[in-house]
Amino acid sequence: MPDKNPNSRDRSPQRQTVSAGRGGDRKVKASSIQANLASDNGPEITPPLSDAELVQLRVRVIALENIVIALLAQAPERHLELAREMAVYISPRQGFTPHPMTVHAAAEMNSLVRRADAFRTGEQAGWDGAKTE
Protein backbone atom coordinates (compact mmCIF):
# COMPACT_ATOMS: atom_id res chain seq x y z
CA MET A 1 0.00 0.00 0.00
CA PRO A 2 1.52 3.37 -0.95
CA ASP A 3 2.42 5.82 1.77
CA LYS A 4 -0.24 8.54 2.13
CA ASN A 5 2.34 11.22 3.01
CA PRO A 6 5.45 10.41 0.99
CA ASN A 7 8.65 12.11 2.02
CA SER A 8 9.58 14.73 -0.57
CA ARG A 9 13.18 13.48 -0.50
CA ASP A 10 11.97 10.11 -1.77
CA ARG A 11 10.22 11.58 -4.79
CA SER A 12 11.68 11.04 -8.20
CA PRO A 13 13.07 14.07 -10.10
CA GLN A 14 10.18 13.76 -12.59
CA ARG A 15 7.60 13.99 -9.82
CA GLN A 16 9.36 17.02 -8.32
CA THR A 17 9.25 18.70 -11.74
CA VAL A 18 5.53 17.99 -12.11
CA SER A 19 4.86 19.36 -8.61
CA ALA A 20 6.96 22.41 -9.37
CA GLY A 21 5.03 23.08 -12.55
CA ARG A 22 1.77 23.38 -10.65
CA GLY A 23 3.04 25.63 -7.85
CA GLY A 24 5.23 28.10 -9.62
CA ASP A 25 8.79 29.25 -9.11
CA ARG A 26 8.82 28.93 -5.29
CA LYS A 27 8.13 25.21 -5.42
CA VAL A 28 10.89 24.73 -7.97
CA LYS A 29 13.41 26.40 -5.64
CA ALA A 30 12.16 24.52 -2.59
CA SER A 31 12.23 21.15 -4.32
CA SER A 32 15.71 21.78 -5.72
CA ILE A 33 16.96 22.66 -2.23
CA GLN A 34 15.36 19.50 -0.84
CA ALA A 35 16.90 17.45 -3.64
CA ASN A 36 20.32 18.95 -2.90
CA LEU A 37 19.93 18.18 0.80
CA ALA A 38 18.92 14.61 0.03
CA SER A 39 21.74 14.11 -2.47
CA ASP A 40 25.18 13.12 -1.22
CA ASN A 41 26.81 14.69 -4.25
CA GLY A 42 24.69 17.84 -4.47
CA PRO A 43 26.18 21.31 -4.30
CA GLU A 44 26.98 22.70 -0.90
CA ILE A 45 24.34 25.22 0.15
CA THR A 46 25.91 26.28 3.45
CA PRO A 47 28.36 29.16 3.30
CA PRO A 48 31.94 28.53 4.40
CA LEU A 49 32.80 29.32 8.02
CA SER A 50 34.35 32.69 8.78
CA ASP A 51 37.67 32.99 10.62
CA ALA A 52 35.85 33.96 13.81
CA GLU A 53 33.62 30.87 13.57
CA LEU A 54 36.64 28.62 13.01
CA VAL A 55 38.40 30.10 16.04
CA GLN A 56 35.26 29.55 18.13
CA LEU A 57 35.10 25.91 17.00
CA ARG A 58 38.74 25.39 17.96
CA VAL A 59 38.11 26.88 21.40
CA ARG A 60 35.13 24.56 21.90
CA VAL A 61 37.14 21.51 20.82
CA ILE A 62 39.91 22.39 23.28
CA ALA A 63 37.32 22.80 26.05
CA LEU A 64 35.72 19.46 25.20
CA GLU A 65 39.10 17.72 25.10
CA ASN A 66 39.88 18.99 28.59
CA ILE A 67 36.49 17.91 29.90
CA VAL A 68 37.01 14.43 28.42
CA ILE A 69 40.46 14.24 30.05
CA ALA A 70 38.99 15.27 33.41
CA LEU A 71 36.21 12.69 33.12
CA LEU A 72 38.58 9.93 32.03
CA ALA A 73 40.93 10.79 34.91
CA GLN A 74 38.10 9.91 37.33
CA ALA A 75 36.80 6.93 35.32
CA PRO A 76 37.36 3.29 36.21
CA GLU A 77 40.19 1.49 34.39
CA ARG A 78 37.63 -0.37 32.25
CA HIS A 79 36.51 2.94 30.69
CA LEU A 80 40.09 3.80 29.78
CA GLU A 81 40.50 0.37 28.23
CA LEU A 82 37.26 0.87 26.29
CA ALA A 83 38.59 4.16 24.88
CA ARG A 84 41.81 2.38 23.83
CA GLU A 85 39.75 -0.39 22.20
CA MET A 86 37.74 2.18 20.26
CA ALA A 87 40.96 3.77 18.97
CA VAL A 88 42.04 0.34 17.70
CA TYR A 89 38.58 -0.25 16.24
CA ILE A 90 38.64 2.90 14.09
CA SER A 91 42.23 2.28 12.96
CA PRO A 92 42.62 1.00 9.39
CA ARG A 93 42.48 -2.74 8.84
CA GLN A 94 45.06 -4.60 6.82
CA GLY A 95 44.14 -4.53 3.15
CA PHE A 96 42.15 -1.29 3.41
CA THR A 97 43.28 2.21 2.50
CA PRO A 98 44.12 4.17 5.65
CA HIS A 99 42.25 7.46 5.85
CA PRO A 100 44.56 10.13 7.34
CA MET A 101 41.83 11.73 9.47
CA THR A 102 40.84 8.39 10.99
CA VAL A 103 44.46 7.52 11.72
CA HIS A 104 44.91 10.92 13.36
CA ALA A 105 41.67 10.53 15.33
CA ALA A 106 42.80 7.16 16.73
CA ALA A 107 46.13 8.68 17.76
CA GLU A 108 44.31 11.60 19.39
CA MET A 109 42.06 9.22 21.33
CA ASN A 110 45.11 7.41 22.69
CA SER A 111 46.65 10.77 23.57
CA LEU A 112 43.55 11.74 25.56
CA VAL A 113 43.74 8.47 27.51
CA ARG A 114 47.47 8.98 28.21
CA ARG A 115 46.85 12.55 29.37
CA ALA A 116 44.00 11.39 31.63
CA ASP A 117 46.25 8.68 33.04
CA ALA A 118 48.86 11.35 33.82
CA PHE A 119 46.27 13.21 35.88
CA ARG A 120 45.37 9.99 37.68
CA THR A 121 48.97 9.40 38.71
CA GLY A 122 49.68 13.06 39.47
CA GLU A 123 52.13 13.55 36.59
CA GLN A 124 51.27 16.25 34.08
CA ALA A 125 53.26 16.71 30.89
CA GLY A 126 54.59 20.21 30.21
CA TRP A 127 54.36 21.92 26.83
CA ASP A 128 57.68 20.38 25.79
CA GLY A 129 56.45 16.87 26.64
CA ALA A 130 58.63 16.58 29.74
CA LYS A 131 56.90 15.21 32.80
CA THR A 132 56.59 17.48 35.82
CA GLU A 133 55.26 16.95 39.30
Contacts in CASP RR format, 6 or more apart in sequence:
PFRMAT RR
TARGET T0000
AUTHOR 0000-0000-0000
METHOD contacts of the structure
MODEL  1
MPDKNPNSRDRSPQRQTVSAGRGGDRKVKASSIQANLASDNGPEITPPLS
DAELVQLRVRVIALENIVIALLAQAPERHLELAREMAVYISPRQGFTPHP
MTVHAAAEMNSLVRRADAFRTGEQAGWDGAKTE
8 16 0 8 1.000
8 31 0 8 1.000
8 34 0 8 1.000
9 34 0 8 1.000
9 35 0 8 1.000
9 37 0 8 1.000
9 38 0 8 1.000
11 19 0 8 1.000
13 35 0 8 1.000
16 31 0 8 1.000
16 32 0 8 1.000
16 34 0 8 1.000
16 35 0 8 1.000
19 27 0 8 1.000
19 31 0 8 1.000
20 27 0 8 1.000
20 28 0 8 1.000
20 31 0 8 1.000
21 27 0 8 1.000
21 28 0 8 1.000
33 45 0 8 1.000
36 42 0 8 1.000
36 43 0 8 1.000
36 45 0 8 1.000
37 45 0 8 1.000
49 57 0 8 1.000
65 112 0 8 1.000
68 112 0 8 1.000
68 116 0 8 1.000
69 112 0 8 1.000
69 115 0 8 1.000
69 116 0 8 1.000
69 119 0 8 1.000
70 116 0 8 1.000
70 119 0 8 1.000
71 116 0 8 1.000
72 79 0 8 1.000
72 80 0 8 1.000
72 83 0 8 1.000
72 112 0 8 1.000
72 113 0 8 1.000
72 116 0 8 1.000
73 116 0 8 1.000
73 117 0 8 1.000
73 119 0 8 1.000
73 120 0 8 1.000
75 116 0 8 1.000
80 113 0 8 1.000
80 116 0 8 1.000
80 117 0 8 1.000
83 109 0 8 1.000
83 112 0 8 1.000
83 113 0 8 1.000
84 109 0 8 1.000
84 110 0 8 1.000
84 113 0 8 1.000
86 109 0 8 1.000
87 106 0 8 1.000
87 107 0 8 1.000
87 109 0 8 1.000
87 110 0 8 1.000
87 113 0 8 1.000
88 106 0 8 1.000
90 102 0 8 1.000
90 105 0 8 1.000
90 106 0 8 1.000
90 109 0 8 1.000
91 102 0 8 1.000
91 103 0 8 1.000
91 106 0 8 1.000
92 98 0 8 1.000
92 99 0 8 1.000
92 102 0 8 1.000
92 103 0 8 1.000
115 125 0 8 1.000
118 124 0 8 1.000
118 125 0 8 1.000
118 131 0 8 1.000
122 133 0 8 1.000
123 131 0 8 1.000
123 132 0 8 1.000
123 133 0 8 1.000
124 131 0 8 1.000
124 132 0 8 1.000
124 133 0 8 1.000
125 131 0 8 1.000
125 132 0 8 1.000
126 132 0 8 1.000
END
